[in-house]
Amino acid sequence: MTAAPFVLMWSMLPDWSPNKGMPTIGTPW
């Protein structure tokens, strides 16, 4: 449950993020 907010944040990152659409815990970039 603790990682839920992070996953949502990663999935909502702008297009400059190589992992956009791929929520990776601990590696948002």
mmCIF entry with sequence, helices, sheets and N, C-alpha, C, O atoms, coordinates in Angstrom:
data_MODEL
# 
_entry.id   MODEL 
# 
_entity.id                         1 
_entity.type                       polymer 
_entity.pdbx_number_of_molecules   1 
# 
_entity_poly.entity_id                      1 
_entity_poly.type                           'polypeptide(L)' 
_entity_poly.nstd_linkage                   no 
_entity_poly.nstd_monomer                   no 
_entity_poly.pdbx_seq_one_letter_code       MTAAPFVLMWSMLPDWSPNKGMPTIGTPW 
_entity_poly.pdbx_seq_one_letter_code_can   MTAAPFVLMWSMLPDWSPNKGMPTIGTPW 
_entity_poly.pdbx_strand_id                 A 
# 
loop_
_entity_poly_seq.entity_id 
_entity_poly_seq.num 
_entity_poly_seq.mon_id 
_entity_poly_seq.hetero 
1 1  MET n 
1 2  THR n 
1 3  ALA n 
1 4  ALA n 
1 5  PRO n 
1 6  PHE n 
1 7  VAL n 
1 8  LEU n 
1 9  MET n 
1 10 TRP n 
1 11 SER n 
1 12 MET n 
1 13 LEU n 
1 14 PRO n 
1 15 ASP n 
1 16 TRP n 
1 17 SER n 
1 18 PRO n 
1 19 ASN n 
1 20 LYS n 
1 21 GLY n 
1 22 MET n 
1 23 PRO n 
1 24 THR n 
1 25 ILE n 
1 26 GLY n 
1 27 THR n 
1 28 PRO n 
1 29 TRP n 
# 
_struct_asym.id          A 
_struct_asym.entity_id   1 
# 
_struct_conf.conf_type_id            HELX_P 
_struct_conf.id                      HELX_P1 
_struct_conf.pdbx_PDB_helix_id       AA1 
_struct_conf.beg_label_comp_id       ALA 
_struct_conf.beg_label_asym_id       A 
_struct_conf.beg_label_seq_id        4 
_struct_conf.pdbx_beg_PDB_ins_code   ? 
_struct_conf.end_label_comp_id       SER 
_struct_conf.end_label_asym_id       A 
_struct_conf.end_label_seq_id        11 
_struct_conf.pdbx_end_PDB_ins_code   ? 
_struct_conf.beg_auth_comp_id        ALA 
_struct_conf.beg_auth_asym_id        A 
_struct_conf.beg_auth_seq_id         4 
_struct_conf.end_auth_comp_id        SER 
_struct_conf.end_auth_asym_id        A 
_struct_conf.end_auth_seq_id         11 
_struct_conf.pdbx_PDB_helix_class    1 
_struct_conf.details                 ? 
_struct_conf.pdbx_PDB_helix_length   8 
# 
_struct_conf_type.id          HELX_P 
_struct_conf_type.criteria    ? 
_struct_conf_type.reference   ? 
# 
loop_
_atom_site.group_PDB 
_atom_site.id 
_atom_site.type_symbol 
_atom_site.label_atom_id 
_atom_site.label_alt_id 
_atom_site.label_comp_id 
_atom_site.label_asym_id 
_atom_site.label_entity_id 
_atom_site.label_seq_id 
_atom_site.pdbx_PDB_ins_code 
_atom_site.Cartn_x 
_atom_site.Cartn_y 
_atom_site.Cartn_z 
_atom_site.occupancy 
_atom_site.B_iso_or_equiv 
_atom_site.pdbx_formal_charge 
_atom_site.auth_seq_id 
_atom_site.auth_comp_id 
_atom_site.auth_asym_id 
_atom_site.auth_atom_id 
_atom_site.pdbx_PDB_model_num 
ATOM 1   N N  . MET A 1 1  ? 0.832  -1.203 0.000   1.00 0.00 ? 1  MET A N  1 
ATOM 2   C CA . MET A 1 1  ? 0.000  0.000  0.000   1.00 0.00 ? 1  MET A CA 1 
ATOM 3   C C  . MET A 1 1  ? 0.873  1.262  0.000   1.00 0.00 ? 1  MET A C  1 
ATOM 4   O O  . MET A 1 1  ? 0.473  2.312  -0.503  1.00 0.00 ? 1  MET A O  1 
ATOM 5   N N  . THR A 1 2  ? 2.051  1.133  0.566   1.00 0.00 ? 2  THR A N  1 
ATOM 6   C CA . THR A 1 2  ? 2.932  2.295  0.694   1.00 0.00 ? 2  THR A CA 1 
ATOM 7   C C  . THR A 1 2  ? 3.407  2.791  -0.668  1.00 0.00 ? 2  THR A C  1 
ATOM 8   O O  . THR A 1 2  ? 3.661  3.981  -0.852  1.00 0.00 ? 2  THR A O  1 
ATOM 9   N N  . ALA A 1 3  ? 3.523  1.874  -1.613  1.00 0.00 ? 3  ALA A N  1 
ATOM 10  C CA . ALA A 1 3  ? 4.076  2.231  -2.926  1.00 0.00 ? 3  ALA A CA 1 
ATOM 11  C C  . ALA A 1 3  ? 3.000  2.755  -3.884  1.00 0.00 ? 3  ALA A C  1 
ATOM 12  O O  . ALA A 1 3  ? 3.316  3.234  -4.973  1.00 0.00 ? 3  ALA A O  1 
ATOM 13  N N  . ALA A 1 4  ? 1.741  2.664  -3.479  1.00 0.00 ? 4  ALA A N  1 
ATOM 14  C CA . ALA A 1 4  ? 0.654  3.073  -4.370  1.00 0.00 ? 4  ALA A CA 1 
ATOM 15  C C  . ALA A 1 4  ? 0.783  4.515  -4.878  1.00 0.00 ? 4  ALA A C  1 
ATOM 16  O O  . ALA A 1 4  ? 0.669  4.740  -6.083  1.00 0.00 ? 4  ALA A O  1 
ATOM 17  N N  . PRO A 1 5  ? 1.017  5.495  -3.999  1.00 0.00 ? 5  PRO A N  1 
ATOM 18  C CA . PRO A 1 5  ? 1.142  6.887  -4.455  1.00 0.00 ? 5  PRO A CA 1 
ATOM 19  C C  . PRO A 1 5  ? 2.297  7.073  -5.431  1.00 0.00 ? 5  PRO A C  1 
ATOM 20  O O  . PRO A 1 5  ? 2.200  7.856  -6.376  1.00 0.00 ? 5  PRO A O  1 
ATOM 21  N N  . PHE A 1 6  ? 3.384  6.353  -5.201  1.00 0.00 ? 6  PHE A N  1 
ATOM 22  C CA . PHE A 1 6  ? 4.552  6.459  -6.072  1.00 0.00 ? 6  PHE A CA 1 
ATOM 23  C C  . PHE A 1 6  ? 4.237  5.914  -7.463  1.00 0.00 ? 6  PHE A C  1 
ATOM 24  O O  . PHE A 1 6  ? 4.615  6.513  -8.470  1.00 0.00 ? 6  PHE A O  1 
ATOM 25  N N  . VAL A 1 7  ? 3.556  4.793  -7.514  1.00 0.00 ? 7  VAL A N  1 
ATOM 26  C CA . VAL A 1 7  ? 3.182  4.200  -8.801  1.00 0.00 ? 7  VAL A CA 1 
ATOM 27  C C  . VAL A 1 7  ? 2.303  5.163  -9.588  1.00 0.00 ? 7  VAL A C  1 
ATOM 28  O O  . VAL A 1 7  ? 2.477  5.341  -10.794 1.00 0.00 ? 7  VAL A O  1 
ATOM 29  N N  . LEU A 1 8  ? 1.360  5.779  -8.890  1.00 0.00 ? 8  LEU A N  1 
ATOM 30  C CA . LEU A 1 8  ? 0.474  6.737  -9.554  1.00 0.00 ? 8  LEU A CA 1 
ATOM 31  C C  . LEU A 1 8  ? 1.262  7.926  -10.068 1.00 0.00 ? 8  LEU A C  1 
ATOM 32  O O  . LEU A 1 8  ? 1.001  8.427  -11.162 1.00 0.00 ? 8  LEU A O  1 
ATOM 33  N N  . MET A 1 9  ? 2.230  8.378  -9.277  1.00 0.00 ? 9  MET A N  1 
ATOM 34  C CA . MET A 1 9  ? 3.038  9.533  -9.674  1.00 0.00 ? 9  MET A CA 1 
ATOM 35  C C  . MET A 1 9  ? 3.893  9.200  -10.882 1.00 0.00 ? 9  MET A C  1 
ATOM 36  O O  . MET A 1 9  ? 3.990  9.986  -11.825 1.00 0.00 ? 9  MET A O  1 
ATOM 37  N N  . TRP A 1 10 ? 4.524  8.008  -10.846 1.00 0.00 ? 10 TRP A N  1 
ATOM 38  C CA . TRP A 1 10 ? 5.380  7.614  -11.978 1.00 0.00 ? 10 TRP A CA 1 
ATOM 39  C C  . TRP A 1 10 ? 4.548  7.501  -13.256 1.00 0.00 ? 10 TRP A C  1 
ATOM 40  O O  . TRP A 1 10 ? 5.002  7.901  -14.328 1.00 0.00 ? 10 TRP A O  1 
ATOM 41  N N  . SER A 1 11 ? 3.359  6.969  -13.150 1.00 0.00 ? 11 SER A N  1 
ATOM 42  C CA . SER A 1 11 ? 2.514  6.761  -14.329 1.00 0.00 ? 11 SER A CA 1 
ATOM 43  C C  . SER A 1 11 ? 1.976  8.082  -14.878 1.00 0.00 ? 11 SER A C  1 
ATOM 44  O O  . SER A 1 11 ? 1.496  8.147  -16.010 1.00 0.00 ? 11 SER A O  1 
ATOM 45  N N  . MET A 1 12 ? 2.064  9.136  -14.058 1.00 0.00 ? 12 MET A N  1 
ATOM 46  C CA . MET A 1 12 ? 1.561  10.438 -14.480 1.00 0.00 ? 12 MET A CA 1 
ATOM 47  C C  . MET A 1 12 ? 2.687  11.394 -14.857 1.00 0.00 ? 12 MET A C  1 
ATOM 48  O O  . MET A 1 12 ? 2.458  12.589 -15.042 1.00 0.00 ? 12 MET A O  1 
ATOM 49  N N  . LEU A 1 13 ? 3.901  10.866 -14.970 1.00 0.00 ? 13 LEU A N  1 
ATOM 50  C CA . LEU A 1 13 ? 5.035  11.705 -15.338 1.00 0.00 ? 13 LEU A CA 1 
ATOM 51  C C  . LEU A 1 13 ? 4.882  12.200 -16.774 1.00 0.00 ? 13 LEU A C  1 
ATOM 52  O O  . LEU A 1 13 ? 4.259  11.535 -17.602 1.00 0.00 ? 13 LEU A O  1 
ATOM 53  N N  . PRO A 1 14 ? 5.456  13.375 -17.069 1.00 0.00 ? 14 PRO A N  1 
ATOM 54  C CA . PRO A 1 14 ? 5.405  13.937 -18.428 1.00 0.00 ? 14 PRO A CA 1 
ATOM 55  C C  . PRO A 1 14 ? 6.148  13.061 -19.425 1.00 0.00 ? 14 PRO A C  1 
ATOM 56  O O  . PRO A 1 14 ? 6.820  12.102 -19.044 1.00 0.00 ? 14 PRO A O  1 
ATOM 57  N N  . ASP A 1 15 ? 6.023  13.395 -20.692 1.00 0.00 ? 15 ASP A N  1 
ATOM 58  C CA . ASP A 1 15 ? 6.575  12.560 -21.768 1.00 0.00 ? 15 ASP A CA 1 
ATOM 59  C C  . ASP A 1 15 ? 8.095  12.481 -21.769 1.00 0.00 ? 15 ASP A C  1 
ATOM 60  O O  . ASP A 1 15 ? 8.668  11.611 -22.426 1.00 0.00 ? 15 ASP A O  1 
ATOM 61  N N  . TRP A 1 16 ? 8.760  13.385 -21.036 1.00 0.00 ? 16 TRP A N  1 
ATOM 62  C CA . TRP A 1 16 ? 10.221 13.348 -21.032 1.00 0.00 ? 16 TRP A CA 1 
ATOM 63  C C  . TRP A 1 16 ? 10.753 12.164 -20.236 1.00 0.00 ? 16 TRP A C  1 
ATOM 64  O O  . TRP A 1 16 ? 11.949 11.874 -20.262 1.00 0.00 ? 16 TRP A O  1 
ATOM 65  N N  . SER A 1 17 ? 9.857  11.486 -19.529 1.00 0.00 ? 17 SER A N  1 
ATOM 66  C CA . SER A 1 17 ? 10.286 10.324 -18.757 1.00 0.00 ? 17 SER A CA 1 
ATOM 67  C C  . SER A 1 17 ? 10.285 9.063  -19.617 1.00 0.00 ? 17 SER A C  1 
ATOM 68  O O  . SER A 1 17 ? 9.253  8.713  -20.189 1.00 0.00 ? 17 SER A O  1 
ATOM 69  N N  . PRO A 1 18 ? 11.430 8.371  -19.720 1.00 0.00 ? 18 PRO A N  1 
ATOM 70  C CA . PRO A 1 18 ? 11.561 7.164  -20.535 1.00 0.00 ? 18 PRO A CA 1 
ATOM 71  C C  . PRO A 1 18 ? 10.670 6.036  -20.022 1.00 0.00 ? 18 PRO A C  1 
ATOM 72  O O  . PRO A 1 18 ? 10.323 5.118  -20.765 1.00 0.00 ? 18 PRO A O  1 
ATOM 73  N N  . ASN A 1 19 ? 10.308 6.115  -18.748 1.00 0.00 ? 19 ASN A N  1 
ATOM 74  C CA . ASN A 1 19 ? 9.499  5.057  -18.159 1.00 0.00 ? 19 ASN A CA 1 
ATOM 75  C C  . ASN A 1 19 ? 8.022  5.424  -18.118 1.00 0.00 ? 19 ASN A C  1 
ATOM 76  O O  . ASN A 1 19 ? 7.256  4.821  -17.366 1.00 0.00 ? 19 ASN A O  1 
ATOM 77  N N  . LYS A 1 20 ? 7.610  6.413  -18.923 1.00 0.00 ? 20 LYS A N  1 
ATOM 78  C CA . LYS A 1 20 ? 6.207  6.826  -18.884 1.00 0.00 ? 20 LYS A CA 1 
ATOM 79  C C  . LYS A 1 20 ? 5.318  5.647  -19.272 1.00 0.00 ? 20 LYS A C  1 
ATOM 80  O O  . LYS A 1 20 ? 5.546  4.997  -20.292 1.00 0.00 ? 20 LYS A O  1 
ATOM 81  N N  . GLY A 1 21 ? 4.311  5.380  -18.457 1.00 0.00 ? 21 GLY A N  1 
ATOM 82  C CA . GLY A 1 21 ? 3.417  4.265  -18.718 1.00 0.00 ? 21 GLY A CA 1 
ATOM 83  C C  . GLY A 1 21 ? 3.963  2.981  -18.114 1.00 0.00 ? 21 GLY A C  1 
ATOM 84  O O  . GLY A 1 21 ? 3.283  1.955  -18.100 1.00 0.00 ? 21 GLY A O  1 
ATOM 85  N N  . MET A 1 22 ? 5.186  3.041  -17.617 1.00 0.00 ? 22 MET A N  1 
ATOM 86  C CA . MET A 1 22 ? 5.795  1.877  -16.973 1.00 0.00 ? 22 MET A CA 1 
ATOM 87  C C  . MET A 1 22 ? 6.224  2.239  -15.556 1.00 0.00 ? 22 MET A C  1 
ATOM 88  O O  . MET A 1 22 ? 7.406  2.499  -15.327 1.00 0.00 ? 22 MET A O  1 
ATOM 89  N N  . PRO A 1 23 ? 5.299  2.264  -14.600 1.00 0.00 ? 23 PRO A N  1 
ATOM 90  C CA . PRO A 1 23 ? 5.598  2.626  -13.223 1.00 0.00 ? 23 PRO A CA 1 
ATOM 91  C C  . PRO A 1 23 ? 6.601  1.678  -12.583 1.00 0.00 ? 23 PRO A C  1 
ATOM 92  O O  . PRO A 1 23 ? 6.273  0.530  -12.283 1.00 0.00 ? 23 PRO A O  1 
ATOM 93  N N  . THR A 1 24 ? 7.822  2.156  -12.374 1.00 0.00 ? 24 THR A N  1 
ATOM 94  C CA . THR A 1 24 ? 8.846  1.308  -11.762 1.00 0.00 ? 24 THR A CA 1 
ATOM 95  C C  . THR A 1 24 ? 9.210  1.864  -10.394 1.00 0.00 ? 24 THR A C  1 
ATOM 96  O O  . THR A 1 24 ? 9.738  2.972  -10.302 1.00 0.00 ? 24 THR A O  1 
ATOM 97  N N  . ILE A 1 25 ? 8.942  1.128  -9.349  1.00 0.00 ? 25 ILE A N  1 
ATOM 98  C CA . ILE A 1 25 ? 9.211  1.581  -7.990  1.00 0.00 ? 25 ILE A CA 1 
ATOM 99  C C  . ILE A 1 25 ? 10.714 1.786  -7.785  1.00 0.00 ? 25 ILE A C  1 
ATOM 100 O O  . ILE A 1 25 ? 11.511 0.886  -8.047  1.00 0.00 ? 25 ILE A O  1 
ATOM 101 N N  . GLY A 1 26 ? 11.085 2.957  -7.322  1.00 0.00 ? 26 GLY A N  1 
ATOM 102 C CA . GLY A 1 26 ? 12.495 3.209  -7.007  1.00 0.00 ? 26 GLY A CA 1 
ATOM 103 C C  . GLY A 1 26 ? 13.274 3.758  -8.188  1.00 0.00 ? 26 GLY A C  1 
ATOM 104 O O  . GLY A 1 26 ? 14.346 4.335  -8.004  1.00 0.00 ? 26 GLY A O  1 
ATOM 105 N N  . THR A 1 27 ? 12.747 3.585  -9.420  1.00 0.00 ? 27 THR A N  1 
ATOM 106 C CA . THR A 1 27 ? 13.461 4.108  -10.588 1.00 0.00 ? 27 THR A CA 1 
ATOM 107 C C  . THR A 1 27 ? 12.507 4.867  -11.509 1.00 0.00 ? 27 THR A C  1 
ATOM 108 O O  . THR A 1 27 ? 12.158 4.377  -12.583 1.00 0.00 ? 27 THR A O  1 
ATOM 109 N N  . PRO A 1 28 ? 12.086 6.062  -11.091 1.00 0.00 ? 28 PRO A N  1 
ATOM 110 C CA . PRO A 1 28 ? 11.143 6.871  -11.866 1.00 0.00 ? 28 PRO A CA 1 
ATOM 111 C C  . PRO A 1 28 ? 11.751 7.362  -13.168 1.00 0.00 ? 28 PRO A C  1 
ATOM 112 O O  . PRO A 1 28 ? 11.044 7.781  -14.084 1.00 0.00 ? 28 PRO A O  1 
ATOM 113 N N  . TRP A 1 29 ? 13.076 7.302  -13.234 1.00 0.00 ? 29 TRP A N  1 
ATOM 114 C CA . TRP A 1 29 ? 13.759 7.751  -14.453 1.00 0.00 ? 29 TRP A CA 1 
ATOM 115 C C  . TRP A 1 29 ? 14.487 6.590  -15.078 1.00 0.00 ? 29 TRP A C  1 
ATOM 116 O O  . TRP A 1 29 ? 15.128 6.751  -16.116 1.00 0.00 ? 29 TRP A O  1 
# 
